[in-house]
């Protein structure tokens, strides 16, 4: 394969990957600036149920588009932000929220990072202690050429 062909393939892949983000552009315009501001804030709070790690504002999939449309319709119907959040949670569960509330069913989401840090610290301490004991009991002879490395 020639380098020109590889360069073209890489360029085409890059262009294709970047062009997919163009489909995520939200062109929704609401009647006034306050509703538009609330719409932008709310669409960045909800998780795309298909993409999981994107907000509905950033996701190019059809489901996210439908959810953005639902948010816009609820806003123009006069619903408050809390009512819209409650509607989405009722429909999809707490998983739709990027920052779920601290309740019994979501406690693991909040506790896991803390537990992971503690577990990592314990593993680190155990490894350091074992290695320091190994160095203290090591009676192997080091050859001069190995010591100079």
C-alpha positions, 0 to 999 in steps of 0.5 A: 500500500502506498503512503499516498493511499494510506494518507487518503484513507486516514484523511477520509476516516478523519473527515467522516468521524468529524462530520458525524458531529455535525448531525448533533448540532441542535437548531431548536429555537424557542420563542424567547431568550429565557426559554432558550437558556432553560432549554440549553441547560436542561438538554445538557442535564439529560443523558442520551439513553442510546449513547449513555455518555453523551447529553441529549444536547450533544448526541446525534441519534434520533432518540436524543432528537426526540428527547430534545423535542420533548423538552422544547414542547414542555418548556413552551407548554409552561412547565417548570424545570423541576416538572420537566426533570420529574417527567423525564425521570418518571419516563426513563428513571434516574439514569436519564440524569447525569447527576442522579439524586442521592437515594437508596437506588443510586447510592452506589453511583455516589459511593463507588468512586470513594470506595475505589480510591480507598481500595486503590490506596490499600492495594498500593500500601500492601504492594509497597510494604511487601516490596520493602520487606523483600528488599530487607531480606534480599541477600543476593550478590550483585556483580560489579557490571550489574551495579554499574548499570 
